[in-house]
């Protein structure tokens, strides 16, 4: 069983430069630091979304089914959802 770590948006946002690059796609967080040079769309695409949500750009691009196993290897967690509870 794989345990997916919940990450805050601010934690993801801190991974946005150099060789420390995370992106968020469909609520999941991926460490693309070591994949950036292999990305068929080029490094700049990933760098421009480092620390941010790249869902729209990902869905707009033509990705083959070959991306699924790659993404499974890069996943580091998912964005934690904030739940507000009324105390009154």
N, C-alpha and C positions, 0 to 999 in steps of 0.2 A: 504494500500500500504506500502510495506516494503522498506525503503531507505537503500541502501548498501553504507557504507562509503568507500571512496578510501583511501588506506594506502600506504605509500612509503615502499620500500624494507628495508630501514634502520630502519623504525619504527617497522616493523615485526621482524627484526633481534634483536632488543633490548629486545624482549620477549623470552628469551632463557634459563632461569635458575630458580631454586627453584620451586615456585608454580605459576609462570608467564610464561606459555608456549603457544606460538602460532606456528602453522604450516601453510604452504601454499600448497594448492592442486588445480591444474587446474586454477590457478589465483585467487582463493578465499582464504581468511584467516580465520582460525578457532582457537578459544581459547580452547585448550585441557587441560587446567590447572585442572579442576575439573573432567575430564573424564579419566585422565591418569591411575588411579587405576582400572578402569573398562575395559580398553582396552584389548580385548582378546589376542592380540599379545604381551602383556606385556608393562611395563612402558618404558623399555630401547629403544624400537622402537621409541616411540614418543619423548623421551628425545633426541635421536640422531638427530632428525630433527627439534628440537625446534628453532624457528627463521629462518628456512630455507624452501626451496621448497621440499616437500615430494611427489610430483606428481608421479615420476617414481616408488618409493617404494610402494605407494598406489595402483597404477595400477598393479604392479607385484603380490601383495597379493590377496588372494581369499576373497573378501568381499561379503557378502550377501546383499540382497536388504534392510535388516534391518538397514543398515548403513545410508541410505538416511535421515530418520527423525532425527536421532541422529546428523548428520552433519548440518541439518537445524537449530537445536537448538544451535550449537556451532559457527556458522558463525558470524564474527565480521566485515567483510569487504572484499574488493578485492584489489589486487595490482593495483596501479594507473599506467597507461601507459604513457610513456614520449613521447611527440610529439615535433619534432623539426620543427621549422618554419624558413624559410629563410627570412632574412630582406633586401636582396639586390635586 
